[in-house]
């Protein structure tokens, strides 16, 4: 009986570890889709990674913005065309699962444009909503 219980615990532990790995890979895949959409000049597809809700929080140099639509409008204003968007790269430093449906991401971003190369860091909080990881909070500087 003790061996059976031990085997069950080991199996459960491996299952949890496999799920964490799958969740981390899903998050990295989401970020890669956003990066690709950005580099195609497609803000609509880029924004698919964000929670489409009035409670979405984006914090940038101008302070906090609430809501998916306001965040989209701000991106359109700040990046009106492909040349303004440039080529985006990420340097992901950390993906940490805080719970089965909440994750934290720390990374760096870099834009290569014709006349400049702005860069900075971001922290994201993601939630698994209806089985899909989405950014619910983004602090980029």
Order of alpha helices (4+ residues) and beta strands (2+ residues): alpha-alpha-beta-beta-alpha-alpha-beta-beta-beta-beta
